Amino acid sequence: MSWSFLFFFNSVLLGVGLAMDAFSVSLANGLSFPDMKAKSVISSSLLFAFFQALMPMIGWVCVQTVVERFSSLSAFIPYIAFALLLFIGSGMIREGRRECGCAEKERTLAFSTLLLQAVATSIDALSVGFTISTYPLSMAIVAALIIAAVTFAICVSGVVIGKKFGCRYAGRASVFGGVILCLIGLEILVSSFF
């Protein structure tokens, strides 16, 4: 692959495809935390973008160095993502069932929860390392940065859309967000069989 329009176009499309799970989780976060400050929206979106860029690079390195070991672990990736998203989603459902309206003070999304979400939604991007394995290092890094930029923009829009509707539905939104996360995890698991 050479530095061409097609390389950049493919990288953007790859970013959009990879960011869909992160978009759904960001939407759920916006629904569940409608009072999220702009700083939190930016930092959470940056975290998703970071992991969406990191995972393909880890995959690229694995293909370049230890492909035999990585290929045996790739079968477990959907199960790990499913377990993480199910854990986070069920917690959101439990929390949402206890709430009855918007809280007076700002509720914050814990960093540990965001970290789990970012890893769970990006872990399947490890396999993208196989897709970009023919790229030289410089092109792989640029592709990862494009993926990160696309993910960031998509996640910000997801949180903003979720926030628009979140306060109206408060506790139900948290339950809905948790159900979305569980369904994303299930979709990742089921799609690994096909």
Disulfide bonds with the S-S distance in Angstrom:
Cys102-Cys167 2.15
